[in-house]
């Protein structure tokens, strides 16, 4: 496949992110798009950012900027 077996295992275990280069390889192997693989990684990143204790409260404390006059 062109990806080290250890790296594949680390990606599957969530220990290593899908990089743009890996996404291109996976897309070629599985016949889909690199965007598919990068979107999966983005979803994992967002889920991990929202789920540790305290992160939701910290995110919700952020206030939108007021529009410029």
C-alpha positions, 0 to 999 in steps of 0.5 A: 500500500505504500504506508508503513504497517506500524503507521497504519496501526497507529492511525487506526488506534488514533495515535497518529493523524491522517496526514495529507500525504497519507490521505492521498495514498489511502484515496488511491488504494481505496478508490475514493478522495483524499478529502474523504480521509482528511474530513475523517481526521477533521471530525476526529480532531473536533470530537477530541477538542469538544470532549475532554472535561472542561473544554466545552465550558472553555469554548462556550466562554468565548464571546463573538467579536462585535461587528465593526461600525 
